[in-house]
Amino acid sequence: MRKLLAAAMVLLPLTSVAQMVKVTPVESERRIDITVDGKPFTSYMWPTTLEKPVLYPLTAPDGTIVTRGYPLKPQKNERTDHPHHAGLWFNYGNVNGFDFWNNSDAIKPEQKPKMGSVHHTKIVSTHSGQGKGDLTVESVWTNGAGQDVLRETTQYVFGVKNGVRYIDRIGKLTALEKITFN
């Protein structure tokens, strides 16, 4: 009996109830909120002020926001360089000669034709659950000439295990024309 009690005392702290990860679309505000037990984790957002969808802000379990505010919500004494660095995102610098990386509202009008942008097109699916939730979305990569060159399907898995939050991103790019990544 003592051995059983000792084993229970050792193992009990190692077991925990999985936290609820909730994935909630708020399409009227162009975002999908992800929470862990009701507390903010991040949002997948596609604001009209950015040239790509992003995860923003990223929030640690203790409530600390680990992404900078600029350019979406500038903070006092924060650097205002690199306006294309908003939240967490994926794109590429040179696709068929178009720059998808550096594009932002700060680009001079004469440079815009050399830029590409990534546009959220639809929410494919959402799932909330104990320990993890997932979100699958589709986007299209459009070059500076207005031509769609890539279709992107992305699954995000938002999870929490032993108090540690994680994001897995699984992306699939489908060429809509011949593509060269330089």
C-alpha positions as CSV (number, residue, x, y, z in Angstrom):
1,M,0.0,0.0,0.0
2,R,2.8,2.4,0.8
3,K,4.5,1.7,-2.6
4,L,1.2,2.5,-4.3
5,L,0.7,5.7,-2.4
6,A,4.4,6.7,-3.1
7,A,3.9,6.0,-6.8
8,A,0.7,8.0,-6.9
9,M,2.4,11.0,-5.2
10,V,5.2,10.9,-7.8
11,L,2.9,10.4,-10.9
12,L,0.0,12.6,-9.9
13,P,1.8,15.9,-10.6
14,L,2.8,14.6,-14.0
15,T,-0.8,14.2,-15.1
16,S,-2.7,17.3,-16.0
17,V,-6.0,18.1,-17.6
18,A,-5.5,19.3,-21.2
19,Q,-6.2,22.9,-21.7
20,M,-9.0,24.0,-24.1
21,V,-7.7,25.5,-27.3
22,K,-10.5,27.5,-29.0
23,V,-10.3,28.6,-32.6
24,T,-13.0,31.3,-33.2
25,P,-13.6,33.0,-36.6
26,V,-14.5,36.7,-36.5
27,E,-14.7,37.2,-40.3
28,S,-16.4,40.6,-40.0
29,E,-13.1,41.8,-38.4
30,R,-10.9,39.8,-40.8
31,R,-9.4,37.6,-38.1
32,I,-9.6,34.3,-36.3
33,D,-8.9,34.3,-32.6
34,I,-7.1,31.5,-30.9
35,T,-7.3,31.2,-27.1
36,V,-6.1,28.8,-24.4
37,D,-8.6,28.3,-21.6
38,G,-10.1,31.7,-22.6
39,K,-6.8,33.6,-22.5
40,P,-5.3,35.1,-25.8
41,F,-2.8,33.1,-27.7
42,T,-2.8,34.7,-31.1
43,S,-5.1,35.7,-34.0
44,Y,-4.8,34.8,-37.7
45,M,-5.6,38.1,-39.4
46,W,-5.7,39.5,-42.8
47,P,-6.1,43.3,-42.4
48,T,-6.4,45.6,-45.4
49,T,-3.3,47.5,-44.1
50,L,-1.0,44.5,-44.7
51,E,0.1,42.7,-47.9
52,K,-0.2,39.3,-46.3
53,P,-2.1,37.4,-43.6
54,V,-0.2,37.1,-40.2
55,L,-0.4,35.6,-36.8
56,Y,-0.6,38.6,-34.4
57,P,0.0,39.2,-31.6
58,L,1.7,36.1,-30.1
59,T,1.0,35.9,-26.4
60,A,2.9,33.8,-23.9
61,P,1.0,31.9,-21.2
62,D,1.8,34.6,-18.6
63,G,0.1,37.2,-20.9
64,T,3.4,38.7,-22.2
65,I,3.1,39.8,-25.9
66,V,6.2,38.5,-27.6
67,T,5.6,40.2,-31.0
68,R,6.3,43.9,-31.5
69,G,3.3,46.3,-32.0
70,Y,4.6,48.1,-35.1
71,P,3.1,48.5,-37.7
72,L,-0.3,47.2,-36.4
73,K,-0.3,48.7,-32.9
74,P,2.8,50.8,-32.4
75,Q,4.0,51.0,-28.8
76,K,5.8,53.9,-27.1
77,N,9.6,53.8,-27.7
78,E,9.3,51.0,-30.2
79,R,11.4,51.1,-33.4
80,T,9.4,51.8,-36.6
81,D,11.7,50.1,-39.1
82,H,10.8,47.2,-41.3
83,P,7.1,47.8,-41.7
84,H,6.7,44.4,-43.4
85,H,7.7,42.7,-40.1
86,A,4.2,42.3,-38.7
87,G,3.6,39.3,-36.4
88,L,4.5,35.9,-37.7
89,W,4.1,35.0,-41.4
90,F,5.4,33.1,-44.4
91,N,6.4,34.4,-47.8
92,Y,9.4,34.7,-50.0
93,G,11.7,37.4,-51.3
94,N,11.8,36.7,-55.1
95,V,9.1,34.7,-56.9
96,N,9.4,35.1,-60.7
97,G,11.2,38.4,-60.1
98,F,8.5,39.8,-57.7
99,D,9.4,40.7,-54.1
100,F,6.8,39.1,-51.8
101,W,8.9,39.7,-48.6
102,N,9.4,43.5,-48.4
103,N,6.0,44.6,-49.5
104,S,4.1,47.0,-47.2
105,D,2.1,50.2,-47.2
106,A,5.5,52.0,-46.9
107,I,6.6,51.0,-50.4
108,K,6.9,54.0,-52.8
109,P,4.3,53.9,-55.6
110,E,6.9,53.5,-58.3
111,Q,8.2,50.3,-56.5
112,K,4.7,48.7,-56.1
113,P,4.7,47.0,-59.6
114,K,7.8,45.0,-58.5
115,M,6.1,43.7,-55.3
116,G,3.9,40.7,-54.7
117,S,1.2,40.2,-52.1
118,V,-0.5,37.3,-50.4
119,H,-4.3,37.5,-50.1
120,H,-6.4,35.4,-47.7
121,T,-9.2,33.8,-49.8
122,K,-11.1,31.5,-47.4
123,I,-11.3,29.6,-44.2
124,V,-11.3,25.9,-45.1
125,S,-11.8,24.6,-41.6
126,T,-11.5,25.2,-37.9
127,H,-11.4,22.9,-34.9
128,S,-11.2,23.5,-31.2
129,G,-10.2,20.9,-28.7
130,Q,-8.5,19.8,-25.5
131,G,-4.8,20.4,-25.9
132,K,-4.9,21.6,-29.4
133,G,-6.9,23.3,-32.1
134,D,-6.4,23.7,-35.8
135,L,-7.1,26.1,-38.6
136,T,-6.8,25.5,-42.3
137,V,-6.9,28.5,-44.7
138,E,-6.3,29.3,-48.3
139,S,-4.5,32.2,-49.8
140,V,-3.4,33.3,-53.2
141,W,0.0,34.9,-54.1
142,T,-0.5,37.8,-56.6
143,N,2.4,39.4,-58.4
144,G,2.7,43.2,-59.0
145,A,1.1,42.8,-62.4
146,G,-2.1,41.5,-60.7
147,Q,-1.6,37.8,-61.8
148,D,-2.2,35.0,-59.3
149,V,0.9,32.8,-59.4
150,L,0.6,30.5,-56.3
151,R,-2.2,29.1,-54.3
152,E,-1.4,28.3,-50.7
153,T,-3.2,26.0,-48.4
154,T,-2.0,26.3,-44.8
155,Q,-2.9,24.3,-41.7
156,Y,-2.0,25.8,-38.3
157,V,-2.0,23.5,-35.3
158,F,-2.2,25.5,-32.0
159,G,-1.4,23.5,-29.0
160,V,-0.4,23.5,-25.4
161,K,1.4,20.7,-23.5
162,N,2.6,20.9,-19.9
163,G,2.0,24.7,-20.0
164,V,4.1,25.2,-23.1
165,R,2.3,26.7,-26.1
166,Y,3.3,25.8,-29.7
167,I,2.3,26.5,-33.3
168,D,2.9,24.0,-36.1
169,R,2.5,25.4,-39.6
170,I,2.0,23.0,-42.5
171,G,1.9,24.8,-45.9
172,K,1.4,23.6,-49.4
173,L,2.1,25.9,-52.4
174,T,0.6,25.1,-55.7
175,A,2.0,26.8,-58.8
176,L,-0.6,28.5,-61.1
177,E,2.1,29.1,-63.7
178,K,5.8,28.3,-64.1
179,I,7.5,29.4,-60.8
180,T,11.1,30.3,-60.0
181,F,12.2,31.0,-56.4
182,N,15.4,33.1,-56.6
